[in-house]
Amino acid sequence: MIAVVAALWMMFAPPPATPASTPPPDVVQTQPAAQPYTTGQAASPPPTAQPDTQGEEPQTAPQPDILGQGAYAQQAWEARLHAAYDNAEARQGPLDGRWKITGPDGDELFVLIFSDPEGGNLVGAWRDLRRSGGADGSGYLSSGGRTADGIDVRFVEPDQSSETVMQLRPTADGRWGGELTQSGAVRSVVMTRF
């Protein structure tokens, strides 16, 4: 009978209580003290970790609204800008651009860059290819104009006492041929686009 009572006791008795877990004596658990709230000050948010963007593709930012008038006004402004550029380019003459002057034996002498406004005189710059990048190896044209059968280009080189003159006429193959007068010496030259 004692065995039956013991068995019933074991079935209906509550489970034994487990001891509460306590931290080891060397670990102290503390909570941050609450900060008092003062009027006029906003509580700063807790710091957040920055996302790791290494290895991600850069995101393209939307174009800024330069005029501050919205996307439509920005697009209209850019369209007018491109139209003005295209209009100016359409009015340039056939000599507009870069040209190279070579001697009869193919030696490279000068590079000329022309702006050829429609119906106007040639303006531009020159560079002497025989000089290695010195300040005296380039400059602006003194004058450039059309003649009855071609063009006349003049500029002053810093170490020369007189103007360097090129008188050129178009040839059948799309190049220009003529004479270069430099310090009184005259030689045949060819001008080709590059």
Secondary structure in CASP SS format (residue, H / E / C, confidence):
PFRMAT SS
TARGET T0000
AUTHOR 0000-0000-0000
METHOD secondary structure of the structure
MODEL  1
M C 1.00
I H 1.00
A H 1.00
V H 1.00
V H 1.00
A H 1.00
A H 1.00
L H 1.00
W H 1.00
M H 1.00
M H 1.00
F H 1.00
A C 1.00
P C 1.00
P C 1.00
P C 1.00
A C 1.00
T C 1.00
P C 1.00
A C 1.00
S C 1.00
T C 1.00
P C 1.00
P C 1.00
P C 1.00
D C 1.00
V C 1.00
V C 1.00
Q C 1.00
T C 1.00
Q C 1.00
P C 1.00
A C 1.00
A C 1.00
Q C 1.00
P C 1.00
Y C 1.00
T C 1.00
T C 1.00
G C 1.00
Q C 1.00
A C 1.00
A C 1.00
S C 1.00
P C 1.00
P C 1.00
P C 1.00
T C 1.00
A C 1.00
Q C 1.00
P C 1.00
D C 1.00
T C 1.00
Q C 1.00
G C 1.00
E C 1.00
E C 1.00
P C 1.00
Q C 1.00
T C 1.00
A C 1.00
P C 1.00
Q C 1.00
P C 1.00
D C 1.00
I C 1.00
L C 1.00
G C 1.00
Q C 1.00
G C 1.00
A H 1.00
Y H 1.00
A H 1.00
Q H 1.00
Q H 1.00
A H 1.00
W H 1.00
E H 1.00
A H 1.00
R H 1.00
L H 1.00
H H 1.00
A H 1.00
A H 1.00
Y H 1.00
D H 1.00
N H 1.00
A H 1.00
E H 1.00
A H 1.00
R C 1.00
Q E 1.00
G C 1.00
P C 1.00
L C 1.00
D C 1.00
G E 1.00
R E 1.00
W E 1.00
K E 1.00
I E 1.00
T E 1.00
G C 1.00
P C 1.00
D C 1.00
G C 1.00
D C 1.00
E E 1.00
L E 1.00
F E 1.00
V E 1.00
L E 1.00
I E 1.00
F E 1.00
S E 1.00
D C 1.00
P E 1.00
E C 1.00
G C 1.00
G C 1.00
N C 1.00
L C 1.00
V E 1.00
G E 1.00
A E 1.00
W E 1.00
R E 1.00
D E 1.00
L C 1.00
R C 1.00
R C 1.00
S C 1.00
G C 1.00
G C 1.00
A H 1.00
D H 1.00
G H 1.00
S E 1.00
G E 1.00
Y E 1.00
L C 1.00
S C 1.00
S E 1.00
G E 1.00
G E 1.00
R E 1.00
T C 1.00
A C 1.00
D C 1.00
G C 1.00
I E 1.00
D E 1.00
V E 1.00
R E 1.00
F E 1.00
V C 1.00
E C 1.00
P C 1.00
D C 1.00
Q C 1.00
S C 1.00
S C 1.00
E C 1.00
T E 1.00
V E 1.00
M E 1.00
Q E 1.00
L E 1.00
R E 1.00
P E 1.00
T C 1.00
A C 1.00
D C 1.00
G C 1.00
R C 1.00
W E 1.00
G E 1.00
G E 1.00
E E 1.00
L E 1.00
T E 1.00
Q E 1.00
S C 1.00
G C 1.00
A E 1.00
V E 1.00
R E 1.00
S E 1.00
V E 1.00
V E 1.00
M E 1.00
T E 1.00
R E 1.00
F C 1.00
END
